[in-house]
Amino acid sequence: MPARVGVFVGGLVIAAVIAWFSEPGRRTLSFASESYNEVKRVSWPTRKETTQMTGIVFAFVAIMGIFMWVLDKGIEWILYGLLLGWK
């Protein structure tokens, strides 16, 4: 078990050194740093706004689900009940 941990930590150290000294690694670290700074500047919604929008989304999904069910049953009734006479 300690050998596995040592190999894992050693792999992380080697990966960090490669990332620090290679051009793609430096670009990746720079991108991560810029992304972190951008996230700090974002205007995040309040808890109330988040709750309201979640409720609106749930209501819309429920209404669309009911609409699709009614539409499906209507098409089923027209196709099988009236045209084919199966039910």
C-alpha positions in Angstrom: 0.0 0.0 0.0 2.7 2.6 0.8 4.4 1.8 -2.5 1.2 2.6 -4.4 0.9 5.9 -2.6 4.5 6.7 -3.3 4.1 5.8 -7.0 1.0 7.9 -7.2 2.6 11.0 -5.5 5.7 10.5 -7.6 3.5 10.5 -10.8 1.8 13.7 -9.6 5.2 15.4 -9.1 6.5 14.3 -12.5 3.2 15.5 -14.1 3.5 18.8 -12.4 7.1 19.3 -13.5 6.2 18.4 -17.1 3.2 20.8 -17.0 5.4 23.6 -15.5 8.2 23.4 -17.9 6.5 22.4 -21.2 4.8 24.9 -23.5 1.4 23.0 -23.6 1.6 22.7 -19.8 2.2 26.4 -19.3 -0.7 27.2 -21.7 -3.0 24.9 -19.8 -2.0 26.4 -16.4 -2.5 29.9 -17.9 -5.9 29.0 -19.2 -6.9 27.5 -15.8 -5.7 30.7 -14.0 -7.6 32.9 -16.4 -10.7 30.7 -16.1 -10.6 30.9 -12.3 -10.3 34.7 -12.5 -13.3 34.9 -14.9 -15.4 32.7 -12.6 -14.7 35.2 -9.7 -16.1 38.0 -11.9 -19.4 36.2 -12.7 -22.6 37.7 -11.3 -24.1 34.6 -9.7 -27.9 34.5 -9.1 -29.2 34.7 -5.6 -30.8 31.8 -3.8 -34.3 33.3 -4.4 -33.7 33.7 -8.2 -32.3 30.2 -8.5 -35.4 28.7 -6.6 -37.8 30.7 -8.8 -36.1 29.7 -12.0 -36.0 26.0 -10.9 -39.7 26.2 -10.2 -40.5 27.7 -13.6 -38.4 25.0 -15.3 -40.2 22.2 -13.4 -43.6 23.8 -14.2 -42.8 24.1 -17.9 -41.5 20.5 -18.1 -44.7 19.3 -16.3 -47.0 21.3 -18.7 -45.1 20.1 -21.8 -45.2 16.5 -20.5 -49.0 16.8 -20.1 -49.3 18.4 -23.5 -47.3 15.7 -25.2 -49.3 13.0 -23.4 -52.6 14.6 -24.6 -51.2 14.9 -28.1 -50.0 11.3 -28.1 -53.4 10.0 -26.9 -55.2 12.2 -29.5 -53.1 10.8 -32.3 -53.6 7.3 -31.0 -57.4 7.8 -30.8 -57.5 9.2 -34.4 -55.2 6.5 -35.8 -56.4 3.4 -34.0 -59.9 4.4 -33.0 -61.2 6.2 -36.1 -59.1 5.1 -39.0 -58.2 1.5 -38.2 -60.9 0.6 -35.7 -58.7 -1.5 -33.5 -59.9 -0.4 -30.1 
